[in-house]
């Protein structure tokens, strides 16, 4: 008997023209999305709302951004961990550099970032990032609506949306040099509610299945990884999986990727409808940014499940 082929990430078409709430297409897509999030913690969304020209502009401008001097990139600072520049420092894989824009779907924050990186700003960068992050936030909001509707808690949807803020993270993974480790990102789960990842043509992302197998991903301009974070796992009372994932570089060409991370302001509580005899309450009310900060403590880094250690019952 031949060996079993490794599992693959579910692929779901989110670009259907008739994908509107209440339609049969919407309901069938909801079922696919929920199955993917509960079993895999993520899926590949085929999403054509981001034009190819915008995709190309984004990754072209990322190259210009990461070609800036290190002292300039280090001016990207934040009070929140992982929100500013990360790279060229101990305990961080040497192949990785990353920068972030808080609240990136606002022109003010994008311009503030550009003014820090370039003398006199960079209008092209601002227009590109703002257009891109706005379109991708619509994908995130569609998935959130599907989750809330599927669990029968849509009455909480508007307040959740009003409490959502977005981190736009830009990342570069260079190819390993001779005798250098090829790990670009250590295995971890995200601390966001939902993460939407997109990248150039260079492979490297791997997602861990529930049975411990690492699943690869072949990128394309219309493919976006929609991934559940620990905050969504907690909110869903452990129904949705937040998968471990990592980046392993096997190519010499740099891998550029971006992530739109949704975080929730205020206190997150498990909806009462998701608590019953079969599914007793597993998480106390928690604060999303508190969870993020806890992960970056010595204690938090040592826990297999950040969310369970932080606020598990």
Secondary structure, DSSP 8 states (H G I E B T S, - for coil): ----------EEE---TT--TTSHHHHHHHHHHHHHHHHTSEEEEE-TTS-HHHHHHHHHHHHHHHTS-HHHHTT---SSTTSS-EESSTTS-TTEEEEEEETTTSHHHHHHHHHHHSTT--HHHHHHHHHHHHHHHHHHHHHHHHHHHHTT-GGGHHHHHHTEEEEEEEEEE----TT---EEEEEE---SSEEEEEE-S---EEEE-TTS-EEE----TTEEEEEE-HHHHHHTTT-S----EEEE--SSS-EEEEEEEEEE-SEE---GGG-SSSS---B--EEHHHHHHHHTSHHHHT-S-HHHHHHB-
